[in-house]
Amino acid sequence: MKKEYDFEKMTGRKNPYASKLKQQITIKVETDILEYFQSRSKETGISYQQLINLY
């Protein structure tokens, strides 16, 4: 193990599994549920899809 590492030479790379982490689907949601998440979305600044995913 080295005493010091030079991180200036490091290069980043994309996650090769990122495209496999989420899958697009279609679901039926009652209108009042959708309206609730859309209103919470406006309050929080988070998309309603992400809020639904949190539950």
Chimera marker file (.cmm) of the C-alpha trace (Angstrom):
<marker_set name="trace">
<marker id="1" x="0.000" y="0.000" z="0.000" r="1" g="1" b="0" radius="0.5"/>
<marker id="2" x="1.318" y="3.432" z="-0.931" r="1" g="1" b="0" radius="0.5"/>
<marker id="3" x="1.681" y="6.250" z="1.578" r="1" g="1" b="0" radius="0.5"/>
<marker id="4" x="-0.010" y="8.660" z="-0.833" r="1" g="1" b="0" radius="0.5"/>
<marker id="5" x="-2.189" y="8.252" z="-3.896" r="1" g="1" b="0" radius="0.5"/>
<marker id="6" x="-2.428" y="10.710" z="-6.796" r="1" g="1" b="0" radius="0.5"/>
<marker id="7" x="-6.150" y="11.120" z="-7.484" r="1" g="1" b="0" radius="0.5"/>
<marker id="8" x="-5.496" y="13.721" z="-10.201" r="1" g="1" b="0" radius="0.5"/>
<marker id="9" x="-4.829" y="10.890" z="-12.658" r="1" g="1" b="0" radius="0.5"/>
<marker id="10" x="-8.077" y="9.051" z="-11.849" r="1" g="1" b="0" radius="0.5"/>
<marker id="11" x="-10.821" y="9.000" z="-14.431" r="1" g="1" b="0" radius="0.5"/>
<marker id="12" x="-14.480" y="8.309" z="-13.770" r="1" g="1" b="0" radius="0.5"/>
<marker id="13" x="-16.605" y="5.730" z="-15.486" r="1" g="1" b="0" radius="0.5"/>
<marker id="14" x="-20.323" y="5.192" z="-15.837" r="1" g="1" b="0" radius="0.5"/>
<marker id="15" x="-22.122" y="2.519" z="-13.852" r="1" g="1" b="0" radius="0.5"/>
<marker id="16" x="-22.587" y="-0.402" z="-16.284" r="1" g="1" b="0" radius="0.5"/>
<marker id="17" x="-25.679" y="-1.546" z="-14.358" r="1" g="1" b="0" radius="0.5"/>
<marker id="18" x="-27.454" y="1.830" z="-14.258" r="1" g="1" b="0" radius="0.5"/>
<marker id="19" x="-29.818" y="0.984" z="-17.108" r="1" g="1" b="0" radius="0.5"/>
<marker id="20" x="-30.897" y="-2.188" z="-15.289" r="1" g="1" b="0" radius="0.5"/>
<marker id="21" x="-31.787" y="-0.451" z="-12.017" r="1" g="1" b="0" radius="0.5"/>
<marker id="22" x="-35.204" y="0.801" z="-13.127" r="1" g="1" b="0" radius="0.5"/>
<marker id="23" x="-37.861" y="-0.611" z="-15.401" r="1" g="1" b="0" radius="0.5"/>
<marker id="24" x="-40.664" y="1.368" z="-16.991" r="1" g="1" b="0" radius="0.5"/>
<marker id="25" x="-44.155" y="-0.025" z="-16.315" r="1" g="1" b="0" radius="0.5"/>
<marker id="26" x="-47.757" y="1.113" z="-16.609" r="1" g="1" b="0" radius="0.5"/>
<marker id="27" x="-50.045" y="0.938" z="-13.574" r="1" g="1" b="0" radius="0.5"/>
<marker id="28" x="-53.559" y="2.150" z="-12.866" r="1" g="1" b="0" radius="0.5"/>
<marker id="29" x="-53.785" y="4.533" z="-9.926" r="1" g="1" b="0" radius="0.5"/>
<marker id="30" x="-56.975" y="6.046" z="-8.546" r="1" g="1" b="0" radius="0.5"/>
<marker id="31" x="-57.421" y="9.724" z="-9.361" r="1" g="1" b="0" radius="0.5"/>
<marker id="32" x="-57.356" y="10.911" z="-5.750" r="1" g="1" b="0" radius="0.5"/>
<marker id="33" x="-54.112" y="9.025" z="-5.094" r="1" g="1" b="0" radius="0.5"/>
<marker id="34" x="-52.478" y="10.560" z="-8.155" r="1" g="1" b="0" radius="0.5"/>
<marker id="35" x="-53.678" y="14.048" z="-7.188" r="1" g="1" b="0" radius="0.5"/>
<marker id="36" x="-52.255" y="13.566" z="-3.690" r="1" g="1" b="0" radius="0.5"/>
<marker id="37" x="-48.806" y="12.653" z="-4.988" r="1" g="1" b="0" radius="0.5"/>
<marker id="38" x="-48.876" y="15.442" z="-7.574" r="1" g="1" b="0" radius="0.5"/>
<marker id="39" x="-49.688" y="18.021" z="-4.882" r="1" g="1" b="0" radius="0.5"/>
<marker id="40" x="-46.935" y="16.643" z="-2.618" r="1" g="1" b="0" radius="0.5"/>
<marker id="41" x="-44.626" y="16.815" z="-5.628" r="1" g="1" b="0" radius="0.5"/>
<marker id="42" x="-45.233" y="20.556" z="-6.002" r="1" g="1" b="0" radius="0.5"/>
<marker id="43" x="-44.560" y="21.086" z="-2.287" r="1" g="1" b="0" radius="0.5"/>
<marker id="44" x="-41.354" y="19.060" z="-2.156" r="1" g="1" b="0" radius="0.5"/>
<marker id="45" x="-39.893" y="19.616" z="-5.624" r="1" g="1" b="0" radius="0.5"/>
<marker id="46" x="-39.606" y="15.856" z="-6.126" r="1" g="1" b="0" radius="0.5"/>
<marker id="47" x="-41.420" y="14.256" z="-9.077" r="1" g="1" b="0" radius="0.5"/>
<marker id="48" x="-44.590" y="12.390" z="-8.197" r="1" g="1" b="0" radius="0.5"/>
<marker id="49" x="-43.145" y="9.210" z="-9.727" r="1" g="1" b="0" radius="0.5"/>
<marker id="50" x="-40.192" y="9.352" z="-7.330" r="1" g="1" b="0" radius="0.5"/>
<marker id="51" x="-42.533" y="9.977" z="-4.384" r="1" g="1" b="0" radius="0.5"/>
<marker id="52" x="-44.617" y="6.931" z="-5.321" r="1" g="1" b="0" radius="0.5"/>
<marker id="53" x="-41.395" y="4.887" z="-5.507" r="1" g="1" b="0" radius="0.5"/>
<marker id="54" x="-40.570" y="5.893" z="-1.933" r="1" g="1" b="0" radius="0.5"/>
<marker id="55" x="-43.690" y="4.100" z="-0.726" r="1" g="1" b="0" radius="0.5"/>
<link id1="1" id2="2" r="1" g="1" b="0" radius="0.2"/>
<link id1="2" id2="3" r="1" g="1" b="0" radius="0.2"/>
<link id1="3" id2="4" r="1" g="1" b="0" radius="0.2"/>
<link id1="4" id2="5" r="1" g="1" b="0" radius="0.2"/>
<link id1="5" id2="6" r="1" g="1" b="0" radius="0.2"/>
<link id1="6" id2="7" r="1" g="1" b="0" radius="0.2"/>
<link id1="7" id2="8" r="1" g="1" b="0" radius="0.2"/>
<link id1="8" id2="9" r="1" g="1" b="0" radius="0.2"/>
<link id1="9" id2="10" r="1" g="1" b="0" radius="0.2"/>
<link id1="10" id2="11" r="1" g="1" b="0" radius="0.2"/>
<link id1="11" id2="12" r="1" g="1" b="0" radius="0.2"/>
<link id1="12" id2="13" r="1" g="1" b="0" radius="0.2"/>
<link id1="13" id2="14" r="1" g="1" b="0" radius="0.2"/>
<link id1="14" id2="15" r="1" g="1" b="0" radius="0.2"/>
<link id1="15" id2="16" r="1" g="1" b="0" radius="0.2"/>
<link id1="16" id2="17" r="1" g="1" b="0" radius="0.2"/>
<link id1="17" id2="18" r="1" g="1" b="0" radius="0.2"/>
<link id1="18" id2="19" r="1" g="1" b="0" radius="0.2"/>
<link id1="19" id2="20" r="1" g="1" b="0" radius="0.2"/>
<link id1="20" id2="21" r="1" g="1" b="0" radius="0.2"/>
<link id1="21" id2="22" r="1" g="1" b="0" radius="0.2"/>
<link id1="22" id2="23" r="1" g="1" b="0" radius="0.2"/>
<link id1="23" id2="24" r="1" g="1" b="0" radius="0.2"/>
<link id1="24" id2="25" r="1" g="1" b="0" radius="0.2"/>
<link id1="25" id2="26" r="1" g="1" b="0" radius="0.2"/>
<link id1="26" id2="27" r="1" g="1" b="0" radius="0.2"/>
<link id1="27" id2="28" r="1" g="1" b="0" radius="0.2"/>
<link id1="28" id2="29" r="1" g="1" b="0" radius="0.2"/>
<link id1="29" id2="30" r="1" g="1" b="0" radius="0.2"/>
<link id1="30" id2="31" r="1" g="1" b="0" radius="0.2"/>
<link id1="31" id2="32" r="1" g="1" b="0" radius="0.2"/>
<link id1="32" id2="33" r="1" g="1" b="0" radius="0.2"/>
<link id1="33" id2="34" r="1" g="1" b="0" radius="0.2"/>
<link id1="34" id2="35" r="1" g="1" b="0" radius="0.2"/>
<link id1="35" id2="36" r="1" g="1" b="0" radius="0.2"/>
<link id1="36" id2="37" r="1" g="1" b="0" radius="0.2"/>
<link id1="37" id2="38" r="1" g="1" b="0" radius="0.2"/>
<link id1="38" id2="39" r="1" g="1" b="0" radius="0.2"/>
<link id1="39" id2="40" r="1" g="1" b="0" radius="0.2"/>
<link id1="40" id2="41" r="1" g="1" b="0" radius="0.2"/>
<link id1="41" id2="42" r="1" g="1" b="0" radius="0.2"/>
<link id1="42" id2="43" r="1" g="1" b="0" radius="0.2"/>
<link id1="43" id2="44" r="1" g="1" b="0" radius="0.2"/>
<link id1="44" id2="45" r="1" g="1" b="0" radius="0.2"/>
<link id1="45" id2="46" r="1" g="1" b="0" radius="0.2"/>
<link id1="46" id2="47" r="1" g="1" b="0" radius="0.2"/>
<link id1="47" id2="48" r="1" g="1" b="0" radius="0.2"/>
<link id1="48" id2="49" r="1" g="1" b="0" radius="0.2"/>
<link id1="49" id2="50" r="1" g="1" b="0" radius="0.2"/>
<link id1="50" id2="51" r="1" g="1" b="0" radius="0.2"/>
<link id1="51" id2="52" r="1" g="1" b="0" radius="0.2"/>
<link id1="52" id2="53" r="1" g="1" b="0" radius="0.2"/>
<link id1="53" id2="54" r="1" g="1" b="0" radius="0.2"/>
<link id1="54" id2="55" r="1" g="1" b="0" radius="0.2"/>
</marker_set>
